[in-house]
């Protein structure tokens, strides 16, 4: 009996240590970051730096004279300069690196990222770089939550969500089922709740072979969306490869125009 109590005590202590580790390392798990890589940008791309709260935010603008502009929120392991280097989007595009991504400063959190998205958008509006009725918000993966937040807070008519999820809490519970995620998680990213305040049009782009965000997470978000929506499944696509499929880009192009 004494040994049983001892081993039970050890197991409890190890569990508490694991919980503490998850709590303290969650920023490293969620916000993977992307280092300042040597990506060659086309001459059509303009690099601009804005400062907020002493943090430098780097953002990029490609103007090819198209009627519409997309404001792109990349995924959580992406330096957004890559979409320009690979020339993925064939329309006016603006994208910025979040805190700790590319040349942008540290340190990210759900609250700060929401603030940064509004700050960037409002700065571009004030500078006449974009116009609300000519701008489409595009979010990918984790950052579909930020894109949805911005779309609900500003007059955004069209929203594209690529490999979206219902909430960070739901994803975390699926990956760490034996931990009290509701208590440990600081960055909820409850997209399912956020999007209920959106009244424009939504295009959902779903990767058929997505192992990072299983389909049921996306489906719950789709079901929670009460406004006009279109759902497109890209056959064979994975979470990371989806924008390499011409079908996904064509669907976005059709939705934009």
N, C-alpha and C positions, 0 to 999 in steps of 0.2 A: 504493500500500500504506500509506503514511504517513497519507493522509487517511482510509482505511478504519479504521485503528487509532484515529485521533482520534475519528471519529464513533461507533465502538464504545465507546470510553471515555466519551463524552458520554451515550450511551444507558444504560450501566451506572450512571453517576452519577445520572441522572434516575430510573432504576428504584429505586435505593437511597433517594433523596429521597422518592419516592412511598410506599415501604414505611414510612419513618419517619413520614410524614404520616398514613398509615392507623393506625399504632400509636398515635400521640399523640392522634389525633382520634376514636378509636373510641368513647369515652364519649359524645361529641356525636352520633355516628351512631346508636348503639344506644339511648341514653337521651335521647330527643328532648325530654322535659320538657313541662310544660304550665304556663303562667304563671297567676298568681293572677287569674282572670277574675271578672267581676261576674255570677255566676250566682245567681239568686234561689232560695233553698231553701224548700220548704214548711215550715209550722210543725211538721209531724210529724217533721222531721229534726233530730237533735241533733248539734251539732258538739263534738268533744272533742279536746284536744291532749295527747299524751304525749311525754315526753322520754326519749331513749336516747342515750348517749354525747355529750350536749350538743346533740343534734339534735332539733328539734321535729318530730313527726309528727302531721299533722292527719288525723282520721278522722271518719266520719259514720255515724249510726245512724238508721234509719227503723223504727219499731215500730208495726205496724198490727194487732198481736194475732194474727198467723197462727201456726200450730203450728210451722213450720220457719223457720230463719233462714239466709240465704246470706251468706257472706263473699266479697265480690267483689274480684278483682284485675283492674283495668282494663288497657287496652292502652297502648303506650308513648308515645302522644301525647294522653293523656286526663287531664283534671282530673275525678276521679270524681264531683264534685258534679253534673256534667252528667246522670248517670243519675237523680239525685233531682229535679233541675230539670225533666227531661222525663218523670219518673214512669214509667220504663221497667219496673221490676220491681214486681209487685203482691203482694209478700210482704215479710216482715221482711228488711231488708238492712243489712249493715255493709260499708263500703268505706273504704279509706284511701289517701291520696296518698303515693306513695313519695318518697324524698329527691329534691329538685329539682322536685317536682310540686306545683302549687297552693301552699298555705301551708307545706308541709313543707320542711325545710332541705336543704342540700347536704351530701354528695356521694354519688352512687350507685355501687355496684359489685355484682357478682354475690354475693359473700360477704356484704356489708352488707344487701342486699335479702333474702337468705335469713334473716339474723339478725332483721331487722325484722319479717318475716312471723311468725316464731316468737314474737317479743316481743309483737306485737299480739294474736295468738291467745291466748297464755298470760295476758296482762293481762285480756282479756275473760273468760276462764274463771275467773280469780281473783276478778273483780268480779261474777260470776254474771250476766253480760250474755248469755252464750250457754252452751249445753250440748253436749257432744260428739255425743250421739245425736240432737240436734235441729239440727245445723249441716251445711250443704252448702257445699263450697268451689267457687267459680266463678272460673275463670281465662280470660282472653281474650288472644289473640295472644302477644306476647313473654312476658307474665306467666303463661301456662299453665305455664311452667317453674317459677315460684315457687309457684304453686298446687299443682303436683304434688309439689314438695319438701315443702311443709307437710303435705300429705295423707299422705306416707309417714312423717313424723316424729311425727305425732299420730294419735289414734284417730278418723280421719275415715272415715265409712261411705260417703259419696257425693261424687263429684268430677265437675264439669262443665268440659270443655275446649272453648272456642270458638275456631275458626280456629287450632289448635295446630300445632306444628312439632316436628321430631325433635331438632335441636340448633342452636345459634347457629353453630357451626362449619360445619355443612352448609349453612345459609342463606348464610353469608358466602362460602363457596367457590363457590356458585352465582352470586353477585353479583360476586365478584372472583376469577375463575378463574385469573388469571395471577400471583397473589401467594401467598406462603407463609403462608396463613391459620393453619395449625396452630401456627406459630411466633409470629405477630403477635397472635393473639387472646388477650386476657386473660380475657374473660368467656364461658365455654364454654356455659353453660346447656344441658347435655346432658340434655334431658327424656327422651329415649329410654332412657337408662340409669337415670335417677331413678325413672321410673314402674314399673320392674321390681320395685321394693320395695313397691309399693302392692297391698293385698289387698281393697279395697272395690270398689264399683261405679263405672263410668266412663261418662259420656255425652259423646260427641264430636259437636260441631256444626260442620259443614263448609260453607263458602260455595262454591257451585258456580262462581262467577266470581272466585275469589280470585287476584289477580295479585301480591299481596305475599308470600304463603306458598303456592306452588304445591302442588297436591294430593299429589304424591308425598312431600313432606316430612311431611304429616299422615299419609299411609298408612304410612310407616315407623314412626311413633310408634304408630299403631293396631296394627300387626303385633307390635310389641314388648310391648304390653300383654297380660299373661297372665291377668288377672282378668276378671270379668264385665263386658261392655262392650256399648254400643249406639251405632251410628253413624248420624247423621242428616245428610242433604245438603239444604241450603236452596236451592231453584231460584232462579236469577236474582240471588241475593245476592252482593255483593262483600265484600272484607275489611272495609271500613269501614262498610258499610250493614247488616250481618247482623242487628243487634239492632233494626233498624227493621221487620223482618219478623215478623208475628204468629206464623208457624209456628215460628220459632226459640224465641220466648218460651213458646209452648204446650208445646213439647217439654221445655223446662226445667221448666216447672210440673208436667208429668206425671211427670217423673223425680224431682222433689223430693218429691212426695206419693205 
